Amino acid sequence: MSRIDIDDAGGLPDVRLTVQQLRVFVATAQAGSTHAAADRVARSQSAASTTLAALESTLGTKLFDRIGRRLVLNESGRALLPRAVSLLEQAGAIEGLFAGAPVAPLRMAASLTIGEYVLPQLVADWRAAHPGSAVSLAIANTRAVIDAVVAFEADVGFIEGPQTHRDLIAQPWLPDELVIVAAAGHPLAGTSASTQALQGAEWALREPGSGTREVADRWLVEHLGRVKLAFELGSPETIKRLVACTSVLGMLSRYVVLRELADGTLAEVRTRHAPPARRFAMIVHRDKQLGAGTREFVARCAQGVGASAPRSARGAAKRRR
C-alpha cells in the first residue's frame, strides 16, 4: 500500500499516512458520511470506517464531529483537508507521469452561462494542447459552483454573480451584460419599451441561486419595481425556447442569446435604462495549491478569450434595426 512519510525536523517520530487513508478522509469530508464516501472510493462502508479510524489513530486526533448520522469536519479536519487534497493530487500527477499523461486532469465547476457558452472553446483548445488529459467540468448555478470549490470538489470555479465566500479568492474575468429578449414577432421586439409596458408583460427568469437571476432581480427592482414572474427556470436554453414561442420576456446574458439575436429568432427589447453589466469571475480556494495544468488553464482564461462576443451580439442587433 502506498505510504506518505512525513519526517518531523524536530526529532519527533515519523507520521506514516497511506494514500488510501487520505482518499477516504477527503471523500468523507465531501460526502458527510463513511457510507457515502465508500461509494466514491470503491470500498465497503466498514472498510472506509476502519481506514478513517486508522488515520485518526495515526494522527492522534479526531478529524470529525459526529452530529446525528453526519460527520462534520472539526478544526483539525479543516486544517488537514486542503493538505490532503494537495497530496492526493501530487500522487495522481506522479501516476500520470509514468502513465504518459502530460498533466493532471482539470477539475472545474462553472455556472450554466459560462459552462455552456464560454468555456467549451477554451476547454477544446486546452485539450488540443494536452491530448489524453482528462477534463471534468460540472455545470450548475453559481451557488452550487461556490459550494463545490469550498468543498474542494473542484479546483477552480467560474461564476456569474457577486456572491463569494470567506474561503475563496475571486479574480474578475470577462465582462458581460444582460439583455431583455422577446420573440421576433412580439410587440416590444426591437422597440424602446416603456416602464409600463415592461411591468405589464410576463417574464421568464432563471432560478434563485443563479448569478444571472441575482443581477436581473437587482436591475428589475431598481427600474421597474415589480414584474409579473410567470416562469422560474433552471436552464437558459429553456428560457430562450419559451420566449421564442410565447409572449413572455426574458433577461439573459448576451453570450447566451448571441446566435439568436444574429439570426433573428429573438429580438432585443431596449429601455431608457442602461442594461445590467457584470463581470464573470474565476474562484479558487485560498488554501488550495493549484496543479500545473490548472494554473495553465486559468492563465489561458485570464487572457480574456471570448471577451468580444457580447459586442458582436450588440452589433448584430443594431444592424437589424
N, C-alpha and C positions, 0 to 999 in steps of 0.2 A: 504494500500500500504506500502511496506517495506520502512523504512527510516534509514538513517545513520546519527547519531548525532555527530557532531564534536565540542567538547567543547574547547573553547579557554581559556587557563590558564590566559591570561592577562585580563580577565573580559569582553571581547567583547561579543556581542550576539552570541548564538549558530548558526552554519550554518547547515541547515537541508536539506539533499540531499536524493533523493529516488534512489533505485537500478535501477528503470526503466530509470531515467534520465541519470545515468551513462552508462547504456546499449546503449541508443540512442546516447549519446556522442561518445562512443568508436566505435560504428557501423558507425557513420557519419565520424569520423576521418579516418576509414579504407576504406570506400566506396567513400568518396568525395562529397556526397550529401545526403540530407534527403530522397530523393526519393529512392535511392539505399539502404540507411540504413533501411528504413521502411520494406523492404522485409526481412532483416536479423533479425529484432526484432518482426516480425509478427504484424505490426501496419500499419495504413494508413499513407500516407505522411503528411497529415495535423496534425495527432496526433503526429507524430515524430517531426515535426517542432514546434508544441506547447510545447512539452516536452523539446526540446532543448532550446527554448526561456525561459522556466521557469528555467532551470538550470542556464543559463547566468544571469537571473534576480536575482536568489538566491545568486550567487557568486558576483554579481555586476560588471561583466566584460564580454566582448565578448571573445569567445574562438576560433572563426574562422574569417579569412579574406575571403570575398566573391569576387572571381575572376571569372567573367563571370557567368557560371552556377555551378561552383565548389566551394566547401567550403574547404579552406586550413587552417590548424591549425596555429594560431598565437603564440606568445611567451607564453601567458597564457595557451592556449590549449596544447602546447607541454609540459609544466610543469605539467599539470593535467593528461595527458594520462597515463603514467606509474602507477600513483597512482590509477587512476580509474580502470585500468586493474587489479591491485593487489586487490583492494577492491571487485571487482566482483568475482575474484577467491576465495577470502575468503568467500564470501556469498555462492558461489557454494559448497565450502567444507563443510560449515555448513549444507546446504541442504542434501549433500551426507552423512554426518554423521548420520543424522536421517533417511535417506532412506536405510541405511545399506551398502553403498558403502565405502570401506576402504580408498580410496584415490581419489583425483580429477582426471578427465580424463587427459591423456597425449595429449598435442597438439604439434606436431612436424612437421618439414618440412625437406626434405632430397633430395639431388641430386639423379639422376637416378641410378648411380652406387651404391651408398650407400643404397638408399632406396630399391632397388630391389635385391641386392646381399649380403649385410652385415647386415642390420637391422632386416630382418624378424625373424631370430632365436633369437635375443636379445629381440624383441618385444614379441615373443611367450613365452620366459622364464619369462619375467616380467609379462605377462598376467596370466601365470600359478600361479605365486606367489600372484597375486591380481585378482582372478576371480570376474567377474562382473564389473570391472573398464574399462571404455571405452578408446580406443586409436584412435586418429586422426592423420594420417600420410599423409601429402601432399607431392607428389613426383614431382619435377620439376628440371630445370637446376640450377646451382649454383647461377646465378644472381637472379633468382626468389626466391630461398630459402633465400638469404640475404634480399631481399625486404620484405619477409613475417615476418622475425624476427624483422626487423627495424620497421615495422608497427604493431608489437605486435599481428599479426595473428597466430604466432607460438611462443611457449615458448622457444624452443631450435631448432637449425638447425644443419644439418650435411652437410658439403660441401667438395669438392674435390680440388679446386684451391686455389691460394694465394690471391684471391680477399677478400677485407674486407670493413669495413665501420666505420666511426668515432664513431657511436653509439653502436658498438658491441665489445664484448670481445671474442676472439678466443682462444680455447685451442687445441693444437696439439693432434692428436689422432692416428689412426692406420697408419702404413707405407704401401705404395703401390708403384707399378711401372707399367708403360705402356709397352706393348709388341706389336710388329708388327706381325700380323697374316695373313695367306693365306689359301686358300683351300688345302686340303690334297694332291691333285694332281698338285698343282701349281709348276712351275719350280723352284721357290725360296723356296719352303717349306722345312724346315729342313736344309737349307744351310746358309752359312755366305755370305750374299749378298753384292755386291759391291755398291759403291755410284752411279755409272752409272746405275746399274740395278734398284735401288730404284727410281732414278729420271725418268727412262723410264716407270715405272709402273703407273697405275691409282690407285687412293686412294679413300676410303670412310671414312670420318671423322665425328665426332659429330658436332653439330650446334654451331655457335657463341653464347657465353654466357655460354657454358658448361665449367666446370672446366677441364674436360678431353681434350677438344679442345684447351684450353689455354696452357696447358702443352705440348700437341702434337705439336702445332704450334711453340712454342719456340724451341723444340728439332729439328723439321724438318728444320726450318730456319737456325739453327746453323750448322747442319751437312749435309744437302742436298741443302740448298739454295732455291730450289723451287721444288714442286712436281705437278703432274697432278691431280688436285682435281676433281674427277668425281661425287662424291655424298657428300652432307651435310645432315645428318640425325639426327633426334631428339631422336632416340631410339637405345641403344646398342644392343638390340635383333635384330632389323632390320639390323644393320651393320653386325652382326655375320652371319645371314642367307644369306645376299647378298654376303659376302666374300666367304661363303661356296659353292656357286653355280656359281660364276663368277671368273674372273681373277684379280679382284681388290684386293688391300691390305687394311688392316685396322689397326688402332692403338687403343687398348683398355686396360683397367685395367686388371691385372691378375685375380682379383676377378670375372670379367665378363666372361672370357674365361676359367676359371678353369676346368669346366666339359668337354668342347670341346677339350681342349688340352689333357686331360686324355683319352678321348675315341677315339681320332684320327680324329674327324670331322674337326678340324682346326689344323694347324701346325704353330709353331713359326718360324719367319724369323729372324735370328740373323744378327748382323752387328759388325763391329770392334769398334763401339762406345758403351759406357755404356747406358743401357736403361734409359729413363727419370724416375727419382724417385720423390716421393712426399709423403706428409703425409695428410691424411684426417684431418678435424678439426671439433670440435663442437663449435657452436657460440650461444651466448645469448646476450640479450640487457643489456647494462651496467646499465640501470635504472630499470631493471626488477627483482623483488624478486621471485625466483622460489618456487613453492609449494613443499611439502614434496615428493609427488610421482615423480615429475620431477627430483628433486635432487637425489632421489634414482636411477632413471633410468640412469641419467648422471654418477653417481658413478659406476654403473654396466658397462657402456660403457668404462669408464676410466680404468677399469681393463685390457683392451686390448683383450677382447674376439674376436677370429677370426683372430688374427694377424699372425697366421701360415699359413693361406690359400694361400697366394702368394708363399710361399716356397714349399708347396706341389704341386702347379701347375708347378713350375720350375722343381721339381724333376720328375714329370710325363713326361715333355718334354725331359729331359735328358735320361730317361730310353728308350724312343722310338728311340733315336739316338744311 
